Amino acid sequence: MELIVPLNVQGDRPLYEQIYQYIKDEIRKGNIRPEKQLPSSRDLAKSLKVSRSTTQLAYEQLVSEGYLEAVPRKGYFAASLDGIFPPVARSAVARTDQKRELSSGMEQENAGEQLFSEKMEVDFSPRGIDLEGFPYATWRKISRAVLKEEDRDLFLKGDPQGDLILREAIREYLHAARGVNCDASQIIIGAGNEYLLMLLSQLLGKDAVIAMEDPTYRQAYRVLSGVGHKVLPVGIDKNGFCVKELEDQTAQAAYVMPSHQFPTGIVMPVKRRQELLSWAGELPGRYLIEDDYDSEFRYKGKPIPALQGMDQTGSVVYMGTFSKAIAPAIRVGYMVLPESLLSVYRKKGRFYSSTVSRVDQRILANFISGGYFERHLNRMREIYKGKHDVLLGALKPLEKRFEIKGEYAGLHVLLTDRKGEAEQALLAKAEEKKVRVYGLSGFCMEERRAKESHTIVLGYAGLTEEEIRKGVELLREALK
């Protein structure tokens, strides 16, 4: 094929880097289709009127990152990214368009039913991740290695709890990184937390009343209420879940996010955690559902150990996912059951087949046990910390008017208007400047709490540092 690469010979970027970036973008956009042969480095150099070493360097970088495959005596071919990650959008505006198209699904489900009609310059979605950070080359290498094993058992049904090799890898990681105490036999693998919550519902019984923090992660609320549970909204103070509100209530379980409450960002202190554990331990059959969705990303001090590690009565159901740490497309979550619920699962739940492909389980197991996951997390922490610091620095001029919360953990921050201006007015002003922010009310279960909100949510993980600066600059103009 002929490849025309626009080069800026007067620019600051080296020519090989321009060629590399152009081909990479074309592959991810789908303009260069998988298995399409590219011109040889010699032919490309000739057509672009550059040295062969320039095109060769660009090709070598693309091969090392997994975008091209070098076939001996045949040449270079575009690699397939299908099933690994969605193609990137064509520009910052196109990324915003893509997010808006998804708003009828993910954003409306998780960010408060906000309906969007206009294109935005910057979208501070709290659900995003850094798409550039996915370890393509490593994932591709492990995928190939797994498929070359020719292990026929991988294509059989497998254990309904998930393959032991993955459960053991998760157990080791959780114990070392989160202080979770469990055996691999207590872990259940599922395709996302929605499936695991529906399975947990079967174990608790449909009549179980479940208390939830308000505001909360609305997808969990939708799942639990959707399968028939009565959900009891519980308020939040500076220490998180207000345990006293459970007095004289019939709740059998409480859904909590102690390490980083979503969306407020509150980290629950030890005393409040002990109060929760005491409540759960008062009566048999009471449980705490601990959602530990993004505890890996903390920028001040060490990660807070999981509540499950403090549990002495077998009352905590621990849940986690790789959606934030790796990518939502991985669709792998896990649930650690206490022994009392594990026995119920063996009677009521083991007939459900595992919802995660055994091939994907093996790839993820090798990714974790091979040390790649830890290195990836360390890299992403640095990337997100850089974005976090840029955001906080850009927000400084707004500190007199807005109280900034949740700034030491997670992938979003909250701005609460000290003047008490209504949330909807803040959203409207931001939208006038083509900036999309999200209201805290969208995460509330009770209408009363939603109406009282003066807080907006700014996610930054899916934005570049340049986009963050631009977005905050427009936001300052809107809210001055």
C-alpha positions as CSV (number, residue, x, y, z in Angstrom):
1,M,0.0,0.0,0.0
2,E,1.0,3.6,-0.5
3,L,1.4,5.6,2.7
4,I,1.3,9.4,2.7
5,V,2.5,10.8,6.0
6,P,2.3,14.5,6.5
7,L,5.6,15.6,7.8
8,N,6.6,19.0,9.3
9,V,10.3,19.2,8.6
10,Q,10.4,22.6,10.4
11,G,8.8,21.3,13.6
12,D,10.3,20.4,16.9
13,R,9.4,16.7,16.8
14,P,11.8,14.3,15.1
15,L,10.7,12.9,11.8
16,Y,10.7,9.3,13.0
17,E,8.4,10.3,15.8
18,Q,6.0,12.0,13.4
19,I,5.9,8.9,11.2
20,Y,5.4,6.6,14.3
21,Q,2.6,8.7,15.7
22,Y,0.8,9.0,12.3
23,I,0.8,5.3,11.6
24,K,-0.2,4.5,15.2
25,D,-3.2,6.8,15.0
26,E,-4.2,5.4,11.7
27,I,-4.2,1.9,13.0
28,R,-6.2,2.8,16.1
29,K,-8.7,4.8,14.1
30,G,-9.2,1.8,11.8
31,N,-8.0,3.6,8.7
32,I,-5.2,1.0,8.4
33,R,-7.0,-2.3,8.8
34,P,-5.7,-5.3,10.6
35,E,-3.3,-7.5,8.6
36,K,-2.8,-4.7,6.0
37,Q,0.7,-4.7,4.7
38,L,2.6,-1.5,5.0
39,P,5.3,-0.4,2.5
40,S,8.8,-1.5,3.3
41,S,11.0,0.9,5.3
42,R,13.0,1.5,2.1
43,D,10.0,2.3,0.0
44,L,8.5,4.5,2.6
45,A,11.7,6.4,3.1
46,K,11.9,6.9,-0.7
47,S,8.3,8.2,-1.0
48,L,8.7,10.5,2.0
49,K,12.2,11.6,1.0
50,V,13.8,10.8,4.3
51,S,16.6,8.4,5.3
52,R,15.8,4.7,5.7
53,S,17.0,4.8,9.3
54,T,14.2,7.3,10.0
55,T,11.5,5.0,8.8
56,Q,13.1,1.9,10.2
57,L,13.2,3.5,13.7
58,A,9.5,4.4,13.4
59,Y,8.6,0.9,12.4
60,E,10.7,-0.7,15.2
61,Q,8.9,1.4,17.8
62,L,5.5,0.4,16.4
63,V,6.5,-3.3,16.4
64,S,7.8,-3.0,20.0
65,E,4.4,-1.5,21.1
66,G,2.4,-4.1,19.3
67,Y,0.9,-1.9,16.6
68,L,2.8,-3.6,13.7
69,E,4.0,-7.2,13.2
70,A,7.2,-7.9,11.4
71,V,7.0,-11.1,9.3
72,P,10.4,-12.3,8.1
73,R,10.9,-12.0,4.3
74,K,7.4,-10.6,3.9
75,G,7.4,-7.2,5.6
76,Y,5.3,-5.2,8.1
77,F,1.7,-5.8,8.8
78,A,-0.9,-3.9,10.9
79,A,-1.8,-5.8,14.0
80,S,-5.3,-6.4,15.1
81,L,-6.5,-4.5,18.2
82,D,-9.9,-6.1,18.3
83,G,-10.9,-7.4,21.7
84,I,-8.0,-5.6,23.3
85,F,-9.2,-2.0,23.3
86,P,-11.5,0.2,21.3
87,P,-9.9,2.4,18.7
88,V,-9.1,5.9,19.8
89,A,-11.1,8.8,18.6
90,R,-9.7,11.1,15.8
91,S,-9.3,14.2,18.1
92,A,-10.2,15.7,21.4
93,V,-13.5,16.8,20.0
94,A,-14.1,13.4,18.5
95,R,-13.4,11.8,21.9
96,T,-16.0,14.1,23.4
97,D,-18.4,13.1,20.7
98,Q,-17.8,9.4,21.5
99,K,-18.4,10.0,25.1
100,R,-21.6,11.8,24.3
101,E,-22.8,8.9,22.2
102,L,-22.2,6.6,25.2
103,S,-24.0,8.9,27.5
104,S,-27.3,7.0,27.0
105,G,-25.6,4.0,28.5
106,M,-22.6,4.4,30.8
107,E,-22.7,8.1,31.6
108,Q,-26.5,8.3,32.2
109,E,-26.4,5.2,34.3
110,N,-23.4,6.3,36.4
111,A,-23.4,10.1,36.3
112,G,-26.9,11.1,37.1
113,E,-29.2,10.8,34.1
114,Q,-27.8,14.0,32.6
115,L,-28.9,14.4,29.0
116,F,-26.5,16.0,26.6
117,S,-27.1,17.5,23.2
118,E,-24.2,19.7,22.4
119,K,-20.6,19.1,21.6
120,M,-18.3,19.9,24.4
121,E,-14.7,21.2,24.3
122,V,-13.8,19.3,27.5
123,D,-15.7,16.5,29.3
124,F,-14.7,16.0,32.9
125,S,-16.3,12.5,33.0
126,P,-15.7,10.7,36.4
127,R,-16.0,7.4,34.6
128,G,-13.0,7.7,32.3
129,I,-9.5,6.1,32.3
130,D,-6.3,6.9,30.5
131,L,-6.7,5.1,27.2
132,E,-3.1,5.6,26.2
133,G,-1.9,3.8,29.3
134,F,-3.1,0.3,28.3
135,P,-0.1,-2.1,27.9
136,Y,-0.8,-3.2,24.4
137,A,2.6,-4.9,23.7
138,T,2.6,-6.8,27.0
139,W,-1.0,-7.9,26.7
140,R,-0.4,-9.1,23.1
141,K,2.7,-11.0,24.2
142,I,0.9,-12.8,27.0
143,S,-2.1,-13.5,24.7
144,R,0.1,-15.2,22.2
145,A,1.9,-17.2,24.8
146,V,-1.4,-18.4,26.3
147,L,-2.7,-19.5,22.9
148,K,0.5,-21.2,21.9
149,E,0.3,-23.4,25.0
150,E,-2.3,-25.5,23.1
151,D,-3.9,-26.3,26.4
152,R,-7.2,-27.9,25.4
153,D,-8.6,-27.6,28.9
154,L,-8.8,-23.8,28.3
155,F,-11.7,-24.4,25.9
156,L,-13.7,-26.5,28.3
157,K,-16.2,-25.1,30.8
158,G,-14.0,-24.8,33.8
159,D,-14.7,-24.1,37.5
160,P,-17.8,-21.9,38.0
161,Q,-15.9,-19.8,40.5
162,G,-13.2,-19.1,37.9
163,D,-9.9,-20.8,37.2
164,L,-7.8,-21.6,40.3
165,I,-4.7,-20.0,38.7
166,L,-6.4,-16.6,38.5
167,R,-8.1,-16.9,41.9
168,E,-4.7,-17.7,43.5
169,A,-3.1,-14.7,41.7
170,I,-5.8,-12.4,42.9
171,R,-5.5,-13.8,46.4
172,E,-1.8,-13.1,46.5
173,Y,-2.3,-9.6,45.2
174,L,-5.1,-8.7,47.5
175,H,-3.2,-10.0,50.6
176,A,-0.1,-8.1,49.7
177,A,-1.6,-4.8,48.4
178,R,-4.9,-4.6,50.3
179,G,-4.5,-6.6,53.5
180,V,-7.3,-9.0,52.5
181,N,-7.2,-12.3,54.3
182,C,-8.8,-15.2,52.4
183,D,-8.2,-18.4,50.6
184,A,-8.6,-18.9,46.8
185,S,-11.6,-21.1,47.5
186,Q,-13.5,-18.0,48.8
187,I,-13.0,-16.0,45.5
188,I,-15.5,-15.9,42.7
189,I,-14.7,-14.5,39.3
190,G,-17.3,-12.7,37.3
191,A,-17.8,-10.5,34.2
192,G,-18.1,-7.2,36.1
193,N,-19.6,-6.2,39.5
194,E,-23.2,-6.3,38.1
195,Y,-23.1,-10.0,37.6
196,L,-21.4,-10.5,41.0
197,L,-24.0,-8.4,42.8
198,M,-26.8,-10.4,41.2
199,L,-25.2,-13.6,42.3
200,L,-24.8,-12.1,45.8
201,S,-28.5,-11.2,45.8
202,Q,-29.2,-14.9,45.4
203,L,-27.1,-15.8,48.4
204,L,-28.6,-13.0,50.7
205,G,-32.2,-13.7,49.6
206,K,-34.5,-11.4,47.8
207,D,-36.1,-10.2,51.0
208,A,-32.8,-8.8,52.4
209,V,-32.9,-5.0,53.0
210,I,-29.7,-3.4,51.9
211,A,-28.4,-0.1,53.3
212,M,-26.4,2.1,50.9
213,E,-24.5,5.3,51.3
214,D,-26.3,8.3,49.7
215,P,-24.9,9.6,47.4
216,T,-23.5,6.3,46.0
217,Y,-22.4,4.3,43.0
218,R,-25.8,4.3,41.2
219,Q,-25.1,1.2,39.1
220,A,-24.9,-0.9,42.2
221,Y,-28.1,0.8,43.4
222,R,-29.8,0.0,40.1
223,V,-28.8,-3.7,40.2
224,L,-29.8,-4.3,43.8
225,S,-33.1,-2.5,43.6
226,G,-33.7,-4.0,40.2
227,V,-33.5,-7.5,41.4
228,G,-36.1,-6.8,44.1
229,H,-34.2,-5.6,47.2
230,K,-35.5,-2.8,49.3
231,V,-32.6,-0.3,49.4
232,L,-32.3,1.9,52.5
233,P,-30.5,5.3,51.8
234,V,-28.0,6.2,54.6
235,G,-26.4,9.6,55.0
236,I,-22.7,10.4,54.9
237,D,-20.8,12.7,57.3
238,K,-17.1,13.6,57.2
239,N,-16.2,10.1,58.3
240,G,-18.4,8.3,55.8
241,F,-21.3,5.9,56.3
242,C,-23.5,7.1,59.3
243,V,-23.8,3.8,61.2
244,K,-26.2,5.3,63.7
245,E,-28.9,5.6,61.0
246,L,-29.1,1.8,61.0
247,E,-30.6,1.8,64.5
248,D,-34.1,0.5,64.6
249,Q,-33.8,-0.5,60.9
250,T,-34.2,-4.0,59.4
251,A,-31.2,-3.9,57.1
252,Q,-29.4,-7.2,56.7
253,A,-26.5,-5.8,54.7
254,A,-24.7,-2.5,54.2
255,Y,-23.0,-1.6,50.9
256,V,-20.0,0.6,51.7
257,M,-16.9,2.0,50.0
258,P,-14.6,2.7,53.0
259,S,-11.3,3.1,51.2
260,H,-12.6,5.8,48.8
261,Q,-16.3,6.5,48.9
262,F,-17.8,7.2,45.5
263,P,-18.4,9.9,44.6
264,T,-17.5,12.0,47.7
265,G,-13.9,10.7,48.0
266,I,-14.2,10.2,51.8
267,V,-11.7,7.8,53.4
268,M,-13.4,6.1,56.3
269,P,-11.3,6.2,59.5
270,V,-10.6,3.2,61.7
271,K,-13.1,4.1,64.4
272,R,-16.0,4.3,61.9
273,R,-14.9,1.0,60.3
274,Q,-15.0,-0.6,63.7
275,E,-18.5,0.7,64.3
276,L,-19.6,-0.9,61.0
277,L,-18.0,-4.2,61.9
278,S,-19.6,-4.1,65.3
279,W,-23.0,-3.5,63.7
280,A,-22.5,-6.4,61.4
281,G,-21.3,-8.7,64.2
282,E,-24.3,-8.0,66.5
283,L,-26.6,-10.5,64.7
284,P,-25.9,-13.6,62.6
285,G,-26.7,-13.1,58.9
286,R,-25.6,-9.4,58.8
287,Y,-23.1,-8.5,56.2
288,L,-21.0,-5.6,54.9
289,I,-20.5,-5.4,51.1
290,E,-17.2,-3.7,50.7
291,D,-16.7,-2.2,47.2
292,D,-13.0,-1.5,46.7
293,Y,-13.3,-0.1,43.2
294,D,-10.2,2.2,42.9
295,S,-8.2,2.0,46.1
296,E,-5.0,1.6,44.0
297,F,-4.9,5.3,43.2
298,R,-4.0,7.2,46.3
299,Y,-1.6,10.2,46.1
300,K,-0.9,11.0,49.8
301,G,0.4,8.3,52.1
302,K,0.0,4.6,51.6
303,P,-3.2,2.9,50.3
304,I,-5.7,2.3,53.1
305,P,-6.0,-1.4,54.0
306,A,-9.3,-3.1,53.2
307,L,-12.1,-3.3,55.8
308,Q,-12.1,-7.1,55.2
309,G,-8.7,-7.4,56.8
310,M,-10.1,-6.1,60.1
311,D,-13.1,-8.5,60.0
312,Q,-13.0,-11.1,62.9
313,T,-16.6,-12.4,62.5
314,G,-16.8,-13.3,58.9
315,S,-19.1,-10.5,58.0
316,V,-17.5,-8.8,55.1
317,V,-18.1,-9.5,51.4
318,Y,-15.2,-8.0,49.5
319,M,-15.6,-6.9,45.9
320,G,-13.2,-5.5,43.4
321,T,-12.7,-5.1,39.7
322,F,-9.9,-4.4,37.1
323,S,-12.0,-1.8,35.2
324,K,-10.1,1.1,36.7
325,A,-6.7,-0.5,37.2
326,I,-6.4,-2.0,33.7
327,A,-9.4,-1.2,31.5
328,P,-13.2,-1.5,31.5
329,A,-13.1,-3.8,28.4
330,I,-11.3,-6.5,30.5
331,R,-14.7,-7.2,32.2
332,V,-13.3,-9.1,35.1
333,G,-14.5,-8.6,38.7
334,Y,-14.0,-10.7,41.8
335,M,-15.9,-11.3,45.0
336,V,-14.5,-12.7,48.3
337,L,-17.1,-14.5,50.3
338,P,-16.9,-15.1,54.0
339,E,-17.2,-18.8,55.0
340,S,-20.9,-18.5,56.0
341,L,-21.9,-17.2,52.6
342,L,-19.5,-19.6,50.8
343,S,-21.5,-22.5,52.1
344,V,-24.7,-20.9,50.8
345,Y,-23.0,-20.4,47.5
346,R,-22.1,-24.1,47.2
347,K,-25.8,-24.9,47.7
348,K,-27.4,-22.2,45.6
349,G,-24.8,-20.7,43.2
350,R,-22.4,-23.3,41.9
351,F,-24.7,-24.3,39.0
352,Y,-24.0,-20.8,37.5
353,S,-21.2,-21.1,34.9
354,S,-18.3,-18.6,35.1
355,T,-19.1,-15.6,32.9
356,V,-15.4,-14.9,32.0
357,S,-13.7,-16.7,29.1
358,R,-11.0,-19.1,30.4
359,V,-8.6,-17.7,27.9
360,D,-9.1,-14.2,29.3
361,Q,-8.7,-15.6,32.8
362,R,-5.4,-17.2,31.9
363,I,-4.1,-14.0,30.2
364,L,-5.0,-11.9,33.3
365,A,-3.5,-14.5,35.7
366,N,-0.2,-14.4,33.8
367,F,-0.4,-10.6,33.7
368,I,-0.7,-10.5,37.5
369,S,1.7,-13.3,38.5
370,G,4.3,-12.2,36.0
371,G,4.7,-8.9,37.8
372,Y,3.3,-6.9,34.8
373,F,0.2,-5.8,36.7
374,E,2.3,-4.2,39.5
375,R,4.5,-2.4,37.0
376,H,1.4,-1.2,35.1
377,L,-0.2,0.1,38.4
378,N,3.0,2.0,39.3
379,R,3.1,3.6,35.9
380,M,-0.6,4.5,36.0
381,R,-0.2,6.0,39.5
382,E,2.5,8.3,38.1
383,I,0.4,9.3,35.1
384,Y,-2.7,9.9,37.2
385,K,-0.8,11.8,39.9
386,G,0.6,14.1,37.2
387,K,-2.9,14.8,35.9
388,H,-4.2,15.2,39.5
389,D,-1.5,17.7,40.3
390,V,-2.2,19.7,37.1
391,L,-5.9,19.8,37.9
392,L,-5.4,21.0,41.5
393,G,-2.9,23.6,40.4
394,A,-5.3,24.9,37.7
395,L,-8.1,25.0,40.3
396,K,-6.2,27.2,42.8
397,P,-7.9,30.4,41.6
398,L,-11.3,28.9,42.4
399,E,-10.4,27.9,46.0
400,K,-11.9,31.1,47.5
401,R,-15.3,30.3,46.1
402,F,-15.2,26.5,46.1
403,E,-14.2,23.9,48.7
404,I,-12.2,21.1,47.0
405,K,-12.7,17.6,48.3
406,G,-11.5,14.1,47.5
407,E,-8.2,15.4,46.3
408,Y,-5.9,12.8,47.8
409,A,-7.4,9.7,46.2
410,G,-9.2,8.3,43.2
411,L,-9.7,9.8,39.7
412,H,-12.0,12.7,40.4
413,V,-12.4,15.7,42.7
414,L,-15.5,17.6,44.0
415,L,-16.1,21.3,44.0
416,T,-18.6,22.6,46.5
417,D,-19.8,26.2,46.1
418,R,-19.3,28.1,49.4
419,K,-22.0,30.6,48.3
420,G,-24.5,27.8,47.9
421,E,-25.3,28.4,44.3
422,A,-27.6,25.7,42.9
423,E,-25.9,22.8,41.2
424,Q,-28.0,23.1,38.1
425,A,-26.9,26.7,37.7
426,L,-23.2,25.7,37.9
427,L,-23.7,23.0,35.3
428,A,-25.5,25.4,33.0
429,K,-22.7,28.0,33.3
430,A,-20.1,25.4,32.5
431,E,-22.0,24.1,29.5
432,E,-22.2,27.6,28.1
433,K,-18.4,27.5,27.9
434,K,-18.6,24.0,26.3
435,V,-17.3,22.3,29.4
436,R,-19.1,19.2,30.8
437,V,-19.1,18.7,34.5
438,Y,-21.3,16.4,36.6
439,G,-23.6,17.2,39.5
440,L,-23.4,15.3,42.8
441,S,-27.2,15.1,42.7
442,G,-26.9,12.5,39.9
443,F,-25.5,10.1,42.4
444,C,-28.1,10.6,45.1
445,M,-31.0,8.2,45.9
446,E,-33.1,10.6,47.9
447,E,-34.6,13.6,46.1
448,R,-34.1,15.7,49.2
449,R,-30.3,15.3,49.1
450,A,-30.3,15.9,45.4
451,K,-32.1,19.2,45.7
452,E,-29.7,20.4,48.4
453,S,-26.6,19.8,46.2
454,H,-24.2,22.7,45.4
455,T,-21.4,20.3,44.3
456,I,-20.0,19.4,40.9
457,V,-17.8,16.4,40.1
458,L,-14.7,16.7,37.9
459,G,-13.1,13.5,36.6
460,Y,-9.7,13.8,35.0
461,A,-8.4,10.3,34.1
462,G,-9.6,10.3,30.5
463,L,-8.2,13.7,29.7
464,T,-4.7,14.8,28.7
465,E,-2.9,17.4,30.9
466,E,-3.5,20.0,28.1
467,E,-7.2,19.2,28.1
468,I,-7.3,19.5,31.9
469,R,-5.7,23.0,31.7
470,K,-8.0,24.1,28.9
471,G,-11.1,22.8,30.7
472,V,-10.3,24.5,34.0
473,E,-9.5,27.7,32.2
474,L,-13.0,27.6,30.6
475,L,-14.5,26.6,33.9
476,R,-12.9,29.6,35.6
477,E,-14.4,31.9,33.0
478,A,-17.8,30.3,33.5
479,L,-17.8,30.5,37.3
480,K,-16.1,33.8,37.9
